[in-house]
Amino acid sequence: MSLASLRAYAISKKVPIITDEVYLFLKAFVLEHNIKDVLEIGTAIGYSALAMASFGCNVKTLERDEFMIDEARRHFDLFDNEKRIELIPFDALTYEGDLGMFDLIFIDAAKSQYQTFFNKYERYLKKGGYIICDNLHFHHLTPDKVNRHTQALLRKIKVFKTFLKEHPHYETTFYDDGDGLSVSKKV
Ligand SMILES: C[S@@+](CC[C@H](N)C(=O)[O-])C[C@H]1O[C@@H](n2cnc3c(N)ncnc32)[C@H](O)[C@@H]1O
């Protein structure tokens, strides 16, 4: 099975994974910035972790959902031939194990918790490293067209974007690729 067939499998199972645009963005980013060690929050079935491993990265990836953990394990056993990926089957909100230091942290988990993930894991980022967050456009939904729960989520994402813009130790650029990305450089 190739990454392309894993993508097709994810779509058939309705598992949200990075878009082709984000795949290409990450590939170019990893190569341009010589990224070697990646921490990912939100594994799902392992697609983006396998993608980054195929770009030459070593990836530690956190996932809390039992079904996703089983699926990711199966896919890593099958396709991670160079053993570049370590699956950490824990909730990223409460995980307290030692992780090491990373060139890139890729946040692609519960959108309502992005600021918490950022604050909790940025201490594992090397100086000059990057934090990339996916889905910041949140499907371009607007508050007038969604229920209260989604309105609260949209407010949280807005607050998070302001937090990124104003963070004294990070320089953040926003991109429209996929469903919206932020790239924050630790300065
Ligand atoms: C959008 S999917 C990840 C897709 C994956 N990065 C890819 O592109 O192949 C988000 C995943 O984050 C997981 N997740 C959400 N909150 C989490 C948390 N607090 N800790 C660990 N995993 C979490 C969900 O179970 C889900 O599988």
The ligand as a Tripos MOL2 file, in Angstrom:
@<TRIPOS>MOLECULE
LIG
   27    29     1     0     0
SMALL
NO_CHARGES

@<TRIPOS>ATOM
      1 C1         -7.2890   15.6520   12.0220 C.3       1 LIG1
      2 S1         -6.9370   14.1440   12.8100 S.3       1 LIG1
      3 C2         -5.1990   13.9660   12.5410 C.3       1 LIG1
      4 C3         -4.8430   13.6880   11.1180 C.3       1 LIG1
      5 C4         -3.4010   13.3190   10.8870 C.3       1 LIG1
      6 N1         -2.4960   14.3340   11.4200 N.3       1 LIG1
      7 C5         -3.1540   13.1760    9.4000 C.2       1 LIG1
      8 O1         -3.1680   14.2070    8.7020 O.co2     1 LIG1
      9 O2         -2.9560   12.0410    8.9450 O.co2     1 LIG1
     10 C6         -6.9630   14.5970   14.5120 C.3       1 LIG1
     11 C7         -6.6170   13.4630   15.4580 C.3       1 LIG1
     12 O3         -6.2450   14.0530   16.6960 O.3       1 LIG1
     13 C8         -6.6510   13.1820   17.7210 C.3       1 LIG1
     14 N2         -6.7110   13.9700   18.9690 N.ar      1 LIG1
     15 C9         -7.5980   14.9380   19.2910 C.ar      1 LIG1
     16 N3         -7.3260   15.4280   20.5050 N.ar      1 LIG1
     17 C10        -6.2430   14.7320   20.9730 C.ar      1 LIG1
     18 C11        -5.5160   14.7550   22.1920 C.ar      1 LIG1
     19 N4         -5.8370   15.5820   23.1970 N.pl3     1 LIG1
     20 N5         -4.4620   13.9150   22.3280 N.ar      1 LIG1
     21 C12        -4.1260   13.0570   21.3200 C.ar      1 LIG1
     22 N6         -4.8070   12.9770   20.1670 N.ar      1 LIG1
     23 C13        -5.8470   13.8070   19.9760 C.ar      1 LIG1
     24 C14        -8.0030   12.6630   17.2440 C.3       1 LIG1
     25 O4         -8.3470   11.4480   17.9050 O.3       1 LIG1
     26 C15        -7.7620   12.5070   15.7420 C.3       1 LIG1
     27 O5         -7.3770   11.1990   15.4270 O.3       1 LIG1
@<TRIPOS>BOND
     1     1     2 1
     2     2     3 1
     3     2    10 1
     4     3     4 1
     5     4     5 1
     6     5     6 1
     7     5     7 1
     8     7     8 2
     9     7     9 1
    10    10    11 1
    11    11    12 1
    12    11    26 1
    13    12    13 1
    14    13    14 1
    15    13    24 1
    16    14    15 ar
    17    14    23 ar
    18    15    16 ar
    19    16    17 ar
    20    17    18 ar
    21    17    23 ar
    22    18    19 1
    23    18    20 ar
    24    20    21 ar
    25    21    22 ar
    26    22    23 ar
    27    24    25 1
    28    24    26 1
    29    26    27 1
@<TRIPOS>SUBSTRUCTURE
     1 LIG1         1 GROUP 0 **** ****
